[in-house]
Amino acid sequence: MEGPGFSPEQQNYLKGFMAGVEARRGALAPAGGGTAPADALRAAQDATIARGGKLVPQEEAKRDKHPLDRWSEITARAEAGQFPKPIDDFIGRFHGLFFVGPAQDAFMCRLRIPGGILTAHQAREVAAIAEECGGGFIDITTRANLQIRLIPAAKGAEVVMRLGEIGLLPRGTGADNIRNITASPTVGIDPREWVDTRPIVRALHHHILNTRDLFGLPRKFNISLDGGGSIAVLEETNDIALSVVRVNGEYRFRLGLGGITGHQDLATPSDVAVLPGEVVKLCDAILRVFIAHGDRTDRKKARLKYLLDAWGHARFLSEVEAVLGAPLPRFDVAAMERPPAPDRLAHVGRHPQRQEGRHWLGVVVPAARLSAEQLRGLAGVTDRFGNGELRLTVWQNLLIPHVADVAGAQAALAELGLCTEANAIRAGLVACTGSAGCKFAAADTKRNGIEIASFLEERITLDAPLNIHLTGCHHSCAQHFIADIGLLGAKVEQADDVLPGYDIHLGGGAAREARIGRLIRPKVQAEHVAPLLLNILRHWQQERQQGESFRDFCARHADAELNGMLEA
């Protein structure tokens, strides 16, 4: 199709023309044969080519053979003890395997744990997999999920298979797919909760896993549901943000769209509010519009945000209605009653449940990392003192629900080297994997986070919540833009050296206080960050107005003033 007599424009036209011919012949049918029309992925690619667009290499790879049909390639590499080349690594992420070289000559496997609820049986097997096939530890992510690291080439397929056997198949946890669905970890036990989202999350999770078209996205996608519990789930950071409201006495989920904090955007709320039973259909329709019309020619502009920017929300919602074949339910926003604001410390410590005499215990997980032995021990603690469940949070820790003997459970946790109490600095510390395990990171975020927390807690005692988020690169896995103090990894030039450091952002917020933080001081050497933060925290404590949060304190000061406070 690329003969020397054709211009690039003519070649693209011919590619699109032939793709249309193939589709009409049924040559692009989904796996299984027959004369069914092309699947959503191929149809969207065909449309891009027909418009004269050039598919990016990742789209070409998906076009050559659907990633879900390439499991045999993963098993073949495992048998040969080989890691994938870059484009094959991209394909492998559809199955949950990430080659993380050169930071580590190993795979990472990201799980899929809808709503973050893990049974004791599953926890024990994850611990065994981490020991027998990985590095013997497990990381908790900011999507209430787990990651297993240091997996050798020969063990990658084995990890995926073993996870599938316990109901944690990691399909679609990387690349251009819908990531782990997040929801409140206190569902069903929280006295403040409005709607138990477990049935919705379960239905949506299985709908995604069992709908082939939904593995045809142009880029990654996040979905979150907030049922009104005590713990913020950061739904505003998601592509689809569903937040419970009460309208005319009915509980509904208000739709927000386009959250992507790494690109400094929070989800924009709409006047659309659907019943719990309508959530799956709504999400499916939104995803199908994104699949059909998202950009497949530029990876940097392929997220949902950019389609919304190009079209506007009104046109996008009109397209969603066309897919649904019915108008979306819309309401006066002023009539939407919202639940109380979340408790910023409800993810740690002891909290009473709606069940009399029962508590959930928020367990502090230093640097969001558990040894296999600790995870196995936690399974034992919840079996003995709880109901056999562990609940992960987006704050990189976990809960043990249904605890009656609180003192006994806390003593058992202490034997594992874990506790339920944390000061305001430790409770709000979030860190991505960092340069120790990610090739994109410019700093060792987990190590630096612990160092910063240790430095600060020895010198200052905070009497109000504070979030410090450290993220190693612009992908912002630790969501630095919504933190009170957001630290973004940066390379700092010092004479002839390039040293790890951070850009310091201040004044971000989440949930009811959602706001994008401002860059106040760029390129600070890692070892110099903690003293600067101590300075501004002292200013906040000494100069704040009655009950003023750190976010609000930053909001009423100009950038230059905040920059000066870092020094003084």
C-alpha positions as CSV (number, residue, x, y, z in Angstrom):
1,M,0.0,0.0,0.0
2,E,3.1,2.3,0.1
3,G,4.2,2.2,-3.5
4,P,6.6,4.9,-4.6
5,G,4.0,6.4,-7.0
6,F,1.7,7.5,-4.2
7,S,1.9,10.6,-1.9
8,P,1.5,10.1,1.8
9,E,-2.1,11.5,1.6
10,Q,-2.9,9.1,-1.2
11,Q,-1.5,6.2,0.8
12,N,-3.6,7.1,3.8
13,Y,-6.7,7.3,1.6
14,L,-6.0,3.9,0.1
15,K,-5.5,2.4,3.5
16,G,-8.8,3.8,4.7
17,F,-10.5,2.6,1.5
18,M,-9.2,-0.9,1.8
19,A,-10.0,-1.1,5.5
20,G,-13.6,-0.3,4.6
21,V,-13.6,-3.0,1.9
22,E,-12.2,-5.5,4.4
23,A,-14.8,-4.6,7.0
24,R,-17.7,-5.0,4.5
25,R,-16.3,-8.4,3.6
26,G,-16.2,-9.4,7.3
27,A,-12.4,-9.7,7.3
28,L,-12.2,-7.6,10.4
29,A,-14.7,-9.6,12.5
30,P,-14.0,-10.3,16.1
31,A,-12.3,-13.6,17.0
32,G,-14.7,-16.5,16.3
33,G,-15.2,-16.0,12.6
34,G,-18.5,-15.4,10.9
35,T,-19.6,-12.2,9.1
36,A,-20.1,-10.0,12.1
37,P,-19.0,-6.3,11.6
38,A,-15.7,-5.1,12.8
39,D,-15.3,-4.7,16.5
40,A,-15.3,-1.2,18.1
41,L,-11.5,-1.0,18.1
42,R,-11.0,-1.8,14.4
43,A,-14.0,0.4,13.4
44,A,-12.4,3.4,15.2
45,Q,-9.0,2.7,13.7
46,D,-10.6,2.5,10.2
47,A,-12.4,5.8,10.7
48,T,-9.1,7.4,11.7
49,I,-7.3,6.1,8.6
50,A,-10.2,7.1,6.4
51,R,-9.8,10.7,7.7
52,G,-6.2,10.6,6.7
53,G,-4.8,10.1,10.2
54,K,-1.7,8.0,10.9
55,L,-2.1,5.5,13.8
56,V,0.5,5.6,16.5
57,P,2.7,2.5,16.9
58,Q,0.6,1.3,19.8
59,E,-2.6,1.4,17.7
60,E,-0.8,-0.4,14.8
61,A,0.2,-3.1,17.3
62,K,-3.4,-3.5,18.5
63,R,-4.5,-3.5,14.8
64,D,-2.1,-6.3,13.8
65,K,-3.7,-8.6,16.4
66,H,-6.0,-7.8,19.3
67,P,-4.0,-7.8,22.6
68,L,-6.5,-10.2,24.2
69,D,-5.6,-12.7,21.5
70,R,-1.9,-12.7,22.3
71,W,-1.7,-14.7,25.5
72,S,0.3,-17.4,23.7
73,E,3.1,-14.9,23.0
74,I,3.3,-14.1,26.8
75,T,3.5,-17.8,27.7
76,A,6.1,-18.4,24.9
77,R,8.3,-15.7,26.3
78,A,7.9,-17.1,29.8
79,E,9.0,-20.5,28.6
80,A,12.0,-18.9,26.9
81,G,12.8,-16.8,30.0
82,Q,12.7,-13.6,27.9
83,F,11.3,-10.1,28.7
84,P,9.4,-8.4,26.0
85,K,10.6,-5.7,23.6
86,P,8.8,-2.3,24.1
87,I,5.8,-2.8,21.9
88,D,5.3,-6.3,23.2
89,D,5.6,-4.9,26.7
90,F,2.7,-2.6,25.8
91,I,0.6,-5.5,24.7
92,G,1.5,-7.5,27.8
93,R,0.1,-4.8,30.0
94,F,-3.4,-5.7,28.7
95,H,-2.8,-8.9,30.8
96,G,-1.4,-7.1,33.8
97,L,2.3,-7.5,33.2
98,F,4.7,-4.5,33.1
99,F,8.4,-4.8,32.2
100,V,9.9,-2.1,34.4
101,G,13.5,-2.1,33.1
102,P,15.9,-0.5,33.3
103,A,14.8,0.5,36.9
104,Q,14.4,-3.2,37.6
105,D,15.1,-6.2,35.3
106,A,11.8,-7.6,36.2
107,F,8.0,-7.6,35.7
108,M,5.5,-5.8,37.9
109,C,2.0,-7.2,38.0
110,R,-0.8,-4.8,38.9
111,L,-3.9,-6.6,40.2
112,R,-7.6,-5.8,39.7
113,I,-9.5,-5.6,43.0
114,P,-12.8,-3.9,42.4
115,G,-13.7,-1.5,45.2
116,G,-10.5,-2.6,46.9
117,I,-12.1,-5.4,48.9
118,L,-9.8,-8.4,49.3
119,T,-10.7,-11.7,51.1
120,A,-8.3,-13.3,53.6
121,H,-8.0,-16.3,51.2
122,Q,-7.0,-14.0,48.3
123,A,-4.5,-12.1,50.5
124,R,-2.8,-15.3,51.5
125,E,-2.4,-16.4,47.9
126,V,-1.2,-13.0,46.8
127,A,1.4,-13.2,49.6
128,A,2.4,-16.7,48.4
129,I,2.7,-15.5,44.8
130,A,4.9,-12.5,45.9
131,E,7.2,-14.9,47.7
132,E,7.4,-17.7,45.1
133,C,7.3,-15.6,42.0
134,G,8.3,-12.0,43.0
135,G,10.3,-10.0,45.4
136,G,8.5,-11.1,48.5
137,F,6.7,-7.8,49.0
138,I,3.5,-6.1,47.9
139,D,2.8,-2.4,47.2
140,I,-0.6,-0.7,47.8
141,T,-1.5,1.8,45.0
142,T,-3.5,5.0,44.9
143,R,-6.4,3.1,43.2
144,A,-7.0,0.8,46.2
145,N,-5.1,-1.9,44.5
146,L,-2.0,-4.1,44.9
147,Q,1.2,-4.6,42.8
148,I,3.7,-7.5,42.9
149,R,7.2,-6.6,41.8
150,L,10.5,-8.2,41.0
151,I,8.9,-11.0,38.9
152,P,11.5,-12.8,36.7
153,A,10.7,-13.4,33.0
154,A,9.9,-17.0,33.5
155,K,7.3,-16.3,36.1
156,G,5.2,-13.6,34.5
157,A,2.6,-15.9,33.0
158,E,2.5,-18.0,36.2
159,V,1.6,-14.9,38.2
160,V,-1.3,-14.0,35.9
161,M,-2.7,-17.5,36.0
162,R,-2.5,-17.9,39.7
163,L,-4.2,-14.5,40.2
164,G,-7.0,-15.6,37.9
165,E,-7.5,-18.7,39.9
166,I,-8.4,-16.7,43.0
167,G,-10.7,-14.3,41.2
168,L,-8.2,-11.5,40.7
169,L,-7.5,-11.8,37.0
170,P,-5.3,-8.7,36.2
171,R,-6.7,-8.2,32.7
172,G,-6.7,-4.6,31.5
173,T,-4.7,-3.2,34.5
174,G,-2.3,-1.5,32.2
175,A,-2.1,0.1,28.7
176,D,-5.2,1.4,27.0
177,N,-7.8,0.0,29.4
178,I,-10.2,0.7,32.2
179,R,-8.2,0.5,35.4
180,N,-9.3,-0.8,38.8
181,I,-12.7,0.7,39.8
182,T,-12.5,2.6,43.1
183,A,-15.2,3.1,45.7
184,S,-15.5,3.8,49.4
185,P,-13.7,1.1,51.5
186,T,-16.3,1.5,54.2
187,V,-19.3,0.3,52.1
188,G,-21.9,-1.5,54.2
189,I,-20.4,-0.5,57.5
190,D,-20.2,3.3,57.6
191,P,-22.8,5.1,59.6
192,R,-22.5,8.1,57.3
193,E,-22.9,6.2,54.0
194,W,-25.8,6.9,51.7
195,V,-25.5,4.1,49.2
196,D,-23.6,0.8,49.4
197,T,-21.8,0.7,46.0
198,R,-20.7,-2.9,46.2
199,P,-23.5,-4.2,43.8
200,I,-22.8,-1.5,41.3
201,V,-19.0,-2.0,41.4
202,R,-19.4,-5.8,41.0
203,A,-21.7,-5.4,38.0
204,L,-19.5,-2.8,36.3
205,H,-16.4,-4.8,37.0
206,H,-17.8,-8.0,35.3
207,H,-19.3,-6.0,32.5
208,I,-15.9,-4.6,31.7
209,L,-14.1,-7.9,31.9
210,N,-16.7,-9.6,29.7
211,T,-17.1,-7.0,27.0
212,R,-14.4,-7.2,24.4
213,D,-15.2,-3.8,22.9
214,L,-14.2,-2.1,26.1
215,F,-10.6,-3.3,25.6
216,G,-10.4,-1.0,22.5
217,L,-9.9,2.4,24.2
218,P,-7.4,4.9,22.7
219,R,-5.9,5.5,26.1
220,K,-6.2,4.5,29.8
221,F,-9.4,5.2,31.7
222,N,-10.4,5.6,35.4
223,I,-13.9,5.2,37.0
224,S,-14.8,5.9,40.6
225,L,-18.0,5.8,42.7
226,D,-18.5,7.7,45.9
227,G,-21.4,6.5,47.9
228,G,-21.1,9.1,50.6
229,G,-18.9,7.4,53.1
230,S,-16.4,8.8,55.6
231,I,-13.3,8.2,53.4
232,A,-12.8,10.3,50.3
233,V,-12.3,8.1,47.2
234,L,-11.1,11.0,45.0
235,E,-13.7,10.5,42.3
236,E,-12.9,14.0,41.0
237,T,-9.6,12.6,39.7
238,N,-11.3,10.1,37.4
239,D,-12.4,10.1,33.8
240,I,-15.9,9.1,35.0
241,A,-16.6,10.5,38.5
242,L,-19.9,9.3,40.0
243,S,-20.9,11.0,43.3
244,V,-24.0,10.2,45.3
245,V,-26.7,12.9,45.6
246,R,-30.3,13.0,46.8
247,V,-32.8,14.4,44.4
248,N,-36.5,14.4,45.2
249,G,-36.0,11.8,47.9
250,E,-34.1,9.5,45.6
251,Y,-30.4,8.5,45.8
252,R,-28.7,9.0,42.4
253,F,-25.2,9.3,41.1
254,R,-24.2,12.6,39.7
255,L,-21.9,12.4,36.7
256,G,-18.6,14.2,36.4
257,L,-16.3,13.8,33.4
258,G,-12.6,14.3,32.5
259,G,-10.6,14.2,35.7
260,I,-6.9,13.7,35.0
261,T,-4.9,15.5,37.6
262,G,-1.5,14.8,35.9
263,H,-2.8,17.2,33.3
264,Q,-4.1,19.6,36.0
265,D,-7.8,18.9,35.4
266,L,-10.5,17.7,37.9
267,A,-13.6,16.1,36.7
268,T,-16.3,18.6,35.7
269,P,-19.6,17.8,37.4
270,S,-22.8,17.8,35.2
271,D,-26.5,18.0,35.8
272,V,-26.8,14.4,34.9
273,A,-27.8,12.1,37.8
274,V,-28.7,8.4,37.3
275,L,-30.2,5.8,39.5
276,P,-27.8,3.1,40.9
277,G,-29.3,0.6,38.4
278,E,-28.4,2.8,35.5
279,V,-24.7,3.3,36.2
280,V,-23.4,0.4,34.1
281,K,-25.4,1.5,31.0
282,L,-24.2,5.0,31.4
283,C,-20.6,4.0,31.8
284,D,-20.8,1.7,28.8
285,A,-22.2,4.5,26.6
286,I,-19.6,7.0,27.7
287,L,-16.9,4.4,26.9
288,R,-18.3,3.7,23.5
289,V,-18.3,7.3,22.5
290,F,-14.7,7.6,23.7
291,I,-13.7,4.5,21.8
292,A,-15.2,5.7,18.6
293,H,-14.0,9.3,18.7
294,G,-10.8,9.4,20.9
295,D,-7.5,10.4,19.3
296,R,-5.5,7.5,18.0
297,T,-2.8,9.6,16.3
298,D,-1.3,11.3,19.3
299,R,-0.8,9.5,22.6
300,K,-0.4,12.8,24.5
301,K,-3.8,14.0,23.4
302,A,-5.7,10.6,23.6
303,R,-7.2,10.8,27.1
304,L,-10.9,11.6,27.5
305,K,-10.1,15.1,28.7
306,Y,-8.9,16.1,25.2
307,L,-12.0,14.9,23.4
308,L,-14.1,16.9,25.9
309,D,-11.9,19.9,25.3
310,A,-12.4,19.6,21.5
311,W,-16.1,18.9,21.6
312,G,-17.3,20.5,24.8
313,H,-19.3,18.6,27.4
314,A,-22.7,19.4,25.8
315,R,-21.8,17.7,22.5
316,F,-20.2,14.8,24.3
317,L,-23.3,14.1,26.4
318,S,-25.4,14.4,23.2
319,E,-23.4,11.6,21.7
320,V,-23.8,9.5,24.8
321,E,-27.6,10.0,24.5
322,A,-27.4,8.8,20.9
323,V,-25.7,5.6,22.0
324,L,-28.2,5.1,24.8
325,G,-31.1,5.9,22.5
326,A,-32.7,8.0,25.2
327,P,-32.2,11.4,26.9
328,L,-30.0,11.5,30.0
329,P,-31.8,12.3,33.3
330,R,-31.0,15.9,34.2
331,F,-31.8,17.9,37.3
332,D,-31.4,21.3,38.7
333,V,-28.0,21.2,40.4
334,A,-29.3,23.4,43.2
335,A,-31.8,20.7,44.1
336,M,-29.1,18.0,44.5
337,E,-28.4,17.4,48.1
338,R,-24.9,16.1,48.9
339,P,-23.7,13.9,51.8
340,P,-21.5,15.4,54.5
341,A,-17.9,16.0,53.7
342,P,-15.5,13.1,54.3
343,D,-13.3,12.7,57.4
344,R,-9.7,13.2,56.3
345,L,-8.4,10.9,59.0
346,A,-11.0,8.1,58.8
347,H,-8.6,5.8,56.9
348,V,-6.4,5.4,60.0
349,G,-7.2,4.6,63.5
350,R,-10.3,3.1,65.2
351,H,-13.8,4.1,64.0
352,P,-17.3,2.8,65.0
353,Q,-19.4,1.0,62.4
354,R,-23.1,1.1,62.0
355,Q,-23.1,-2.5,63.4
356,E,-23.3,-2.1,67.2
357,G,-20.1,-3.0,69.0
358,R,-18.0,-3.3,65.8
359,H,-15.2,-1.0,64.5
360,W,-13.1,-0.7,61.4
361,L,-9.4,-0.3,62.1
362,G,-7.3,1.8,59.6
363,V,-3.9,0.2,59.4
364,V,-0.9,2.4,58.7
365,V,1.3,0.9,56.0
366,P,4.7,2.6,55.9
367,A,5.7,3.6,52.3
368,A,2.6,1.7,51.2
369,R,4.6,-1.6,51.2
370,L,3.9,-4.8,52.9
371,S,6.1,-7.9,53.2
372,A,4.5,-11.2,52.1
373,E,4.7,-12.2,55.8
374,Q,2.8,-9.1,56.9
375,L,0.1,-9.6,54.3
376,R,-0.3,-13.2,55.3
377,G,-0.4,-12.0,58.9
378,L,-3.1,-9.5,58.1
379,A,-5.2,-12.2,56.6
380,G,-4.9,-14.0,59.9
381,V,-5.9,-10.9,61.9
382,T,-9.1,-10.4,59.9
383,D,-10.0,-14.0,60.1
384,R,-9.5,-13.9,63.9
385,F,-10.8,-10.5,64.8
386,G,-12.9,-9.4,61.7
387,N,-15.0,-11.0,59.0
388,G,-12.3,-12.3,56.7
389,E,-12.0,-9.1,54.6
390,L,-9.3,-6.5,54.0
391,R,-10.3,-3.3,52.4
392,L,-7.7,-1.2,50.5
393,T,-8.0,2.6,50.3
394,V,-6.8,5.2,47.8
395,W,-4.6,6.5,50.6
396,Q,-2.3,3.6,50.2
397,N,-3.3,1.8,53.4
398,L,-6.0,-0.8,54.4
399,L,-8.9,-1.3,56.8
400,I,-9.9,-4.3,58.9
401,P,-13.7,-4.2,59.3
402,H,-16.0,-5.8,61.8
403,V,-13.6,-5.8,64.7
404,A,-15.1,-6.3,68.2
405,D,-11.9,-6.9,70.2
406,V,-10.1,-3.8,69.2
407,A,-7.2,-4.2,71.7
408,G,-6.7,-7.8,70.7
409,A,-6.5,-6.8,67.0
410,Q,-4.1,-4.0,67.7
411,A,-1.9,-6.3,69.6
412,A,-1.9,-8.8,66.8
413,L,-1.0,-6.0,64.3
414,A,1.9,-4.9,66.5
415,E,3.3,-8.3,66.3
416,L,3.4,-7.8,62.5
417,G,5.2,-4.5,62.9
418,L,2.0,-2.5,62.0
419,C,-0.2,-0.1,63.9
420,T,-3.4,1.8,63.6
421,E,-2.3,5.2,64.9
422,A,-0.4,7.9,62.9
423,N,0.2,11.6,63.3
424,A,-1.1,14.0,60.8
425,I,2.1,13.9,58.7
426,R,2.3,10.1,58.4
427,A,-1.5,9.7,57.9
428,G,-1.4,12.0,54.8
429,L,1.8,10.7,53.2
430,V,1.4,9.2,49.7
431,A,4.2,8.2,47.4
432,C,4.5,6.5,44.0
433,T,7.0,3.7,43.3
434,G,9.7,6.2,42.5
435,S,13.1,5.7,40.8
436,A,13.7,2.4,42.7
437,G,11.1,0.7,40.5
438,C,10.1,3.0,37.7
439,K,12.2,4.2,34.8
440,F,10.3,7.5,34.5
441,A,10.8,8.7,38.0
442,A,13.4,11.4,38.8
443,A,13.6,10.7,42.5
444,D,13.3,7.9,45.0
445,T,9.9,8.9,46.3
446,K,9.2,6.2,48.9
447,R,12.6,6.6,50.6
448,N,12.4,10.4,50.4
449,G,8.8,10.4,51.7
450,I,9.8,8.5,54.8
451,E,12.8,10.8,55.3
452,I,10.7,13.9,55.0
453,A,8.1,12.6,57.4
454,S,10.7,11.6,60.0
455,F,12.4,15.0,59.7
456,L,9.1,16.9,60.2
457,E,7.5,14.9,63.0
458,E,10.7,15.3,65.1
459,R,10.3,19.1,64.8
460,I,6.6,20.0,64.6
461,T,3.3,18.6,65.8
462,L,0.3,19.3,63.6
463,D,-3.2,19.6,65.0
464,A,-5.0,19.4,61.6
465,P,-4.9,17.0,58.6
466,L,-2.2,17.5,56.0
467,N,-1.4,15.6,52.8
468,I,2.1,15.3,51.4
469,H,2.2,13.5,48.0
470,L,5.4,12.5,46.3
471,T,5.3,11.5,42.7
472,G,8.4,10.7,40.6
473,C,7.3,12.0,37.2
474,H,4.7,13.9,35.2
475,H,2.5,10.8,35.1
476,S,1.5,11.8,38.6
477,C,0.7,8.4,40.0
478,A,0.7,9.8,43.5
479,Q,-1.5,12.7,42.4
480,H,0.7,15.5,43.6
481,F,-1.6,18.3,42.2
482,I,-4.4,17.6,44.7
483,A,-2.1,17.4,47.8
484,D,-1.7,20.2,50.4
485,I,2.0,19.8,49.5
486,G,2.7,18.1,46.2
487,L,6.3,17.1,45.3
488,L,7.0,16.2,41.7
489,G,10.3,14.5,40.9
490,A,12.8,16.7,39.0
491,K,16.4,16.6,37.9
492,V,18.4,19.3,39.6
493,E,21.6,20.5,38.0
494,Q,24.4,21.2,40.5
495,A,27.7,22.2,39.0
496,D,28.6,19.2,36.8
497,D,26.1,16.8,38.5
498,V,22.5,16.1,37.9
499,L,20.8,15.3,41.3
500,P,17.4,14.0,42.2
501,G,15.0,16.6,43.5
502,Y,11.5,17.9,43.5
503,D,9.2,20.7,42.3
504,I,7.2,22.0,45.3
505,H,3.5,22.6,44.7
506,L,1.3,24.0,47.4
507,G,-2.4,24.4,48.1
508,G,-4.0,21.5,46.3
509,G,-7.1,19.8,47.7
510,A,-9.4,16.8,47.3
511,A,-13.1,15.9,47.8
512,R,-15.0,19.0,48.9
513,E,-11.8,21.0,48.9
514,A,-10.7,19.8,45.4
515,R,-8.2,22.2,43.9
516,I,-5.1,22.0,41.7
517,G,-1.9,22.9,43.6
518,R,0.4,25.8,42.4
519,L,4.0,25.4,41.5
520,I,5.8,27.5,44.1
521,R,9.5,26.4,44.0
522,P,10.9,24.3,41.1
523,K,13.9,22.0,41.2
524,V,14.8,21.7,44.9
525,Q,17.4,19.0,45.8
526,A,15.8,16.1,47.6
527,E,17.8,16.7,50.8
528,H,16.7,20.3,51.0
529,V,13.0,19.8,50.7
530,A,12.1,18.8,54.3
531,P,13.6,22.0,55.9
532,L,11.7,24.2,53.5
533,L,8.5,22.4,54.3
534,L,9.1,22.8,58.0
535,N,9.3,26.5,57.5
536,I,6.0,26.9,55.7
537,L,4.2,24.6,58.1
538,R,5.4,26.7,61.0
539,H,4.0,29.8,59.2
540,W,0.7,28.0,58.8
541,Q,0.4,27.1,62.4
542,Q,1.4,30.6,63.7
543,E,-0.4,32.8,61.2
544,R,-3.6,30.9,60.2
545,Q,-7.0,32.1,60.9
546,Q,-9.4,30.2,63.2
547,G,-9.8,26.6,61.8
548,E,-8.0,27.5,58.5
549,S,-6.8,24.5,56.6
550,F,-3.4,24.5,54.9
551,R,-5.1,24.6,51.5
552,D,-7.1,27.7,52.5
553,F,-4.0,29.3,54.0
554,C,-2.2,28.9,50.7
555,A,-5.2,30.2,48.8
556,R,-5.1,33.6,50.5
557,H,-1.4,34.1,49.9
558,A,0.3,35.0,46.6
559,D,3.0,32.7,45.1
560,A,5.8,35.1,46.1
561,E,4.6,35.1,49.7
562,L,4.5,31.3,49.9
563,N,7.9,31.1,48.3
564,G,9.2,33.4,51.0
565,M,7.7,31.3,53.7
566,L,9.6,28.3,52.4
567,E,12.8,30.1,53.3
568,A,12.0,32.0,56.5
